[in-house]
Amino acid sequence: MGWLRKILRVGRVVERAGNAPAPTVKPPAGVRGSLQVRHVDAGSCNGCEVEIAGAFGPVYDAEQYGARLVASPRHADALLVTGVVTRNMADPLRNTVAATPKPRVIIACGDCALNRTMFGDAYGVVGAVGDVVPVDVEIPGCPPTPTEIVAALRSVTGK
Ligand code: SF4
């Protein structure tokens, strides 16, 4: 039981959080400090997903700032959308936004989501996320780092 005593003595060790970034949007009523996020891959190469996994993993720990991934848009306050919007994902993205209760925040994550990057003229691409649904928060980068993703989420949660 030595290890148990040690765990109780040490407690939970995390790096001290810096000051919360300036808010980028007015958070929807009731979500300050507790933002439920549904991730939508609209046509990503999965590079952004790797970084999102890092952002919600134990090192960057987005949950300590009040952001949490959920499995359904009906449970979500925010959508975290990655990738260019492909033809097959345009309507599912619109439907996912429609299924997310208002007030909601749409976060476009990665350069593809913001401006299509090198996929701009591809035949299967409808556009950037902002061409298909309204975007409230932008996270630039290819891919954005977990630190940048966490900073953007904190700018919404206010923590
Ligand atoms: S922004 Fe970069 S990492 Fe993210 S989906 Fe586009 S190409 Fe991939």
Residues whose N, C-alpha, C, O or C-beta is under 5 A from the ligand:
A	BS01	SF4	S44 C45 N46 G47 C48 G83 G110 D111 C112 G141 C142 P143
